Amino acid sequence: MKRLKIVPKGWDYPEEVEEPEFEETEQFVEFLEEVEPYWGTYKEGIQIAFIDGVRRTELACNIEEEEENKGEGIFVSLGAGRLVVKLGRLNLLRQSILDTKVERFLVVRGETELPKSISIDKLRFNIIHANDDEPTLKVNKIMREKLESSVAGKACQDLSVDLVICDGPLSYKLENTRCIGLIKNIKKLYIRPENLKILKELKKGQRTPIIRISKGDTEKYTWYVKLIEDDYVNSLVRLEVFAHNDLEKVISIANLTAGILPVFASRPYMDKRAPQNLAPIRSLENALRYHLGNYRIIRNKIWSYIQSIFNA
């Protein structure tokens, strides 16, 4: 029987705060309202659930068999949760954060024969094969389609919550829900060149008209919201919902996001990703990172374990 070895890569890795956002390849279809700015609306007393997740690479490794490199892998810790904010009242952080989930994985690519999981001092790492994906891309899929979607789906069942806002583009796992996707890093504009002036005309608390976009048989409604009085794209976020929602309802949601989200815009002295990384999302990220545990302790435990078990 050939001997399997897990060989750590010996340098430090940055701790990810969040997974990268990847814009989909949807195409602009049409504007559903007149091409002009629309003022948002603000309502006291409504409840908003912000959904987010964080990921952290604990250790990267090569997987060898009889001194032959058979693949690569990464030990990762993932966390997701929701933070509920009620407008017009004091929201204590400990009471506002709900449904936190932490899962750990060893994601591998290559022809390897590993067990289904590894337990390291009460930490369970489930082993996932990335197949043709890069391990990091597989991790992003797990985060979005498993952890975040699970938390978001549960939040949608809470009838006391008026808006469910997910950080990042919506997973297709959430197609039949009332979730709203919040895209902070705008890499693609779903507006034709002749209409780009609408973005420059927006004032804080305004939104663009709703736009219908499509990808294959799937359609979404999307719009842009101005968070602060600043120039152009750096002060905008994009929101999206799936097009199964009634347009009149979507207009109401869009107006609420335009009126409410500027209240939560972060400041540069608080967050280098200001203003798009909203204050509730930043607070949720920090809490989730705490739930992941101490990076150096976990990394050292993994290192010691694979040295003693696989490489003895």
C-alpha positions in Angstrom: 0.0 0.0 0.0 1.4 3.4 -1.0 2.1 5.8 1.8 0.2 9.1 1.7 1.8 12.3 3.0 0.4 15.8 3.6 3.2 18.3 3.3 2.5 21.8 4.7 3.6 24.8 2.7 5.7 26.7 5.1 4.8 30.3 4.7 2.2 32.5 6.2 -1.1 33.2 4.5 -3.2 36.3 4.8 -6.4 35.9 6.8 -9.3 36.5 4.4 -12.0 38.9 5.7 -14.5 37.8 3.1 -14.6 35.9 -0.1 -14.1 37.8 -3.4 -17.2 39.0 -5.3 -17.5 37.7 -8.8 -20.0 39.5 -11.0 -22.1 37.2 -13.1 -22.3 37.4 -16.9 -25.9 38.6 -17.0 -26.8 41.0 -19.8 -28.9 44.2 -19.7 -32.4 43.7 -21.0 -34.4 46.9 -20.4 -35.2 49.6 -17.9 -38.5 49.0 -16.1 -39.0 52.7 -15.1 -38.3 56.0 -16.6 -34.5 56.7 -16.8 -34.2 59.3 -14.0 -33.2 59.3 -10.3 -35.7 58.0 -7.7 -35.7 59.1 -4.0 -35.6 56.4 -1.4 -38.0 56.0 1.5 -37.2 55.6 5.2 -39.4 53.8 7.7 -38.9 53.5 11.4 -39.5 50.2 13.0 -38.7 47.8 10.2 -36.3 45.0 10.7 -33.4 44.1 8.4 -31.4 40.9 8.4 -27.9 41.3 7.0 -26.4 37.9 5.9 -22.6 37.5 5.4 -19.8 35.0 5.7 -16.1 35.0 6.3 -13.4 32.5 5.2 -9.9 31.9 6.5 -7.2 29.7 5.1 -5.5 28.0 8.0 -2.9 26.1 6.1 -2.0 25.1 2.5 -0.4 21.8 1.7 0.8 19.5 -1.0 -0.4 15.8 -1.0 2.3 13.3 -1.9 2.3 9.6 -2.5 5.6 7.7 -2.7 7.4 11.1 -3.0 5.2 12.0 -6.0 3.0 15.1 -5.9 -0.6 14.0 -6.3 -2.4 17.2 -5.6 -2.8 20.3 -3.4 -5.1 21.3 -0.7 -6.1 24.0 1.8 -7.4 23.7 5.3 -10.1 26.4 5.7 -12.5 27.7 8.3 -15.8 29.2 7.2 -18.3 31.2 9.2 -21.7 32.6 8.3 -24.5 34.3 10.2 -27.1 37.1 10.3 -27.3 40.4 12.1 -30.7 41.8 12.6 -31.2 45.6 12.9 -34.4 47.3 13.9 -34.6 50.9 12.8 -35.3 53.5 15.5 -34.0 51.5 18.5 -30.8 50.6 20.2 -29.5 47.3 18.8 -27.1 45.5 21.1 -24.6 43.4 19.1 -24.8 40.3 21.3 -28.6 40.2 20.8 -28.6 41.1 17.2 -26.3 38.3 15.8 -28.2 35.1 15.1 -27.7 31.7 13.4 -23.9 31.7 13.4 -22.4 28.6 11.7 -18.8 27.6 11.6 -17.6 24.7 9.4 -14.1 23.6 8.5 -12.8 21.8 5.4 -9.8 20.4 3.8 -10.4 21.1 0.1 -8.1 19.1 -2.2 -7.5 18.9 -5.9 -5.9 15.8 -7.5 -6.1 12.0 -7.3 -5.9 11.4 -3.6 -7.4 8.8 -1.3 -8.2 10.5 1.9 -10.8 9.8 4.6 -14.1 11.7 4.6 -12.9 13.9 7.5 -10.1 14.6 9.9 -10.5 15.4 13.6 -7.8 17.6 15.1 -8.3 18.2 18.8 -12.1 18.6 18.6 -11.8 20.5 15.3 -13.5 18.5 12.5 -12.3 19.2 8.9 -14.5 17.6 6.3 -12.6 16.6 3.2 -14.0 18.0 -0.1 -12.6 17.2 -3.5 -12.4 20.2 -5.8 -12.3 18.1 -9.0 -11.3 20.5 -11.8 -11.8 23.7 -9.7 -9.1 25.6 -8.0 -9.4 24.8 -4.3 -10.1 28.4 -3.5 -12.9 28.6 -6.0 -14.5 25.5 -4.5 -14.3 27.1 -1.1 -16.2 30.1 -2.4 -18.9 27.8 -3.7 -19.2 26.1 -0.4 -19.4 29.4 1.4 -22.1 30.8 -0.9 -24.2 27.8 -1.7 -24.0 26.0 1.6 -23.4 28.2 4.6 -24.7 31.6 3.5 -27.7 30.2 1.6 -28.7 28.1 4.7 -28.6 31.2 7.0 -30.4 33.4 4.4 -33.1 30.7 3.9 -33.8 30.6 7.6 -33.9 34.4 7.8 -36.5 34.5 5.0 -38.8 32.3 7.2 -38.7 34.8 10.0 -41.8 36.9 9.3 -40.7 39.7 11.7 -37.9 40.5 9.3 -38.8 42.9 6.5 -35.7 42.9 4.4 -33.1 40.1 4.0 -29.9 41.5 2.5 -27.1 39.1 1.5 -23.6 40.4 1.1 -22.6 39.7 -2.5 -24.4 38.4 -5.6 -27.3 36.1 -4.9 -26.6 32.4 -5.1 -29.0 30.5 -7.4 -29.8 28.4 -4.4 -31.9 31.4 -3.2 -33.8 31.9 -6.5 -37.2 31.3 -4.9 -36.7 33.4 -1.8 -37.2 37.1 -1.0 -33.4 37.7 -0.5 -31.7 40.8 -1.8 -28.2 40.7 -3.0 -25.8 43.6 -2.1 -22.9 44.0 -4.4 -20.2 46.3 -3.0 -17.4 46.0 -5.5 -18.9 47.1 -8.8 -16.9 45.6 -11.6 -19.6 45.7 -14.3 -22.2 48.3 -15.1 -25.5 47.0 -16.3 -26.3 50.2 -18.0 -25.8 51.1 -21.6 -23.2 53.8 -22.4 -25.8 56.4 -23.4 -27.5 56.1 -20.0 -24.4 56.3 -17.8 -25.1 59.9 -16.9 -27.9 58.7 -14.6 -25.2 57.4 -12.2 -23.5 60.8 -12.1 -26.8 62.5 -11.4 -27.6 60.4 -8.3 -27.7 62.1 -4.9 -27.3 60.4 -1.5 -30.4 58.5 -0.8 -31.4 58.1 -4.5 -31.4 55.1 -6.8 -31.4 54.3 -10.5 -34.5 53.0 -12.2 -34.9 49.2 -11.9 -33.2 47.2 -14.6 -34.1 43.8 -15.9 -31.0 41.6 -16.6 -30.9 38.0 -17.8 -28.6 35.0 -17.9 -29.9 32.0 -19.8 -33.4 31.4 -18.6 -32.9 33.2 -15.3 -33.8 36.9 -14.9 -33.1 39.4 -12.1 -34.1 42.9 -11.3 -31.2 45.2 -10.3 -30.6 48.9 -9.3 -27.9 51.1 -8.0 -28.1 53.1 -4.7 -26.0 56.2 -3.8 -24.7 55.9 -0.3 -22.8 59.2 0.2 -22.2 62.5 -1.6 -19.1 61.5 -3.4 -18.1 61.1 -7.0 -19.4 58.2 -9.2 -18.9 54.5 -8.7 -17.0 54.6 -5.3 -20.2 55.8 -3.6 -22.5 53.2 -5.2 -23.8 49.7 -4.3 -25.8 47.5 -6.6 -28.8 45.6 -5.3 -30.5 42.6 -7.0 -33.5 40.3 -6.6 -34.7 37.4 -8.6 -37.4 38.3 -11.1 -40.1 36.0 -9.6 -40.9 38.9 -7.4 -43.8 41.2 -8.4 -42.5 44.4 -9.9 -44.6 46.6 -7.7 -43.1 44.8 -4.7 -39.6 45.2 -6.1 -40.1 49.0 -6.5 -41.1 49.2 -2.8 -38.0 47.2 -1.8 -35.7 49.4 -4.1 -37.1 52.5 -2.5 -36.5 51.2 1.0 -32.9 50.2 0.2 -32.2 53.7 -1.2 -33.6 55.4 1.8 -32.1 53.1 4.5 -28.7 51.9 3.3 -27.0 55.4 3.4 -27.7 55.4 7.2 -25.4 52.4 7.5 -22.6 53.6 5.1 -19.2 53.1 6.8 -16.6 55.8 7.2 -13.0 55.6 6.0 -11.6 55.8 9.5 -13.6 52.7 10.4 -13.2 50.6 7.3 -10.9 50.8 4.3 -13.7 49.5 2.2 -15.9 52.4 3.1 -18.6 53.4 2.3 -19.8 50.2 0.5 -19.0 47.8 3.4 -22.0 48.8 5.5 -21.5 49.1 9.3 -23.8 46.1 10.2 -21.9 43.9 7.7 -18.6 45.0 9.2 -19.8 44.2 12.7 -21.0 40.8 11.6 -17.7 40.0 9.9 -15.8 40.8 13.0 -18.1 38.6 15.2 -17.8 35.7 12.7 -14.0 36.0 12.7 -14.1 35.7 16.4 -16.1 32.5 16.1 -13.5 31.0 13.8 -11.1 30.8 16.7 -7.4 31.9 17.0 -5.6 31.6 13.7 -2.2 30.8 15.0 -3.4 28.2 17.5 -5.5 26.4 14.9 -2.7 26.6 12.3 -0.2 25.1 14.8 -2.6 22.3 15.7 -3.0 21.3 12.0 0.7 21.5 11.4 1.4 19.3 14.4 -1.3 16.8 13.5 -0.2 16.2 9.9 3.4 15.9 11.0 2.7 13.3 13.6 0.0 11.3 11.7 0.8 11.5 8.0 4.5 12.3 8.0 5.8 10.3 11.0 
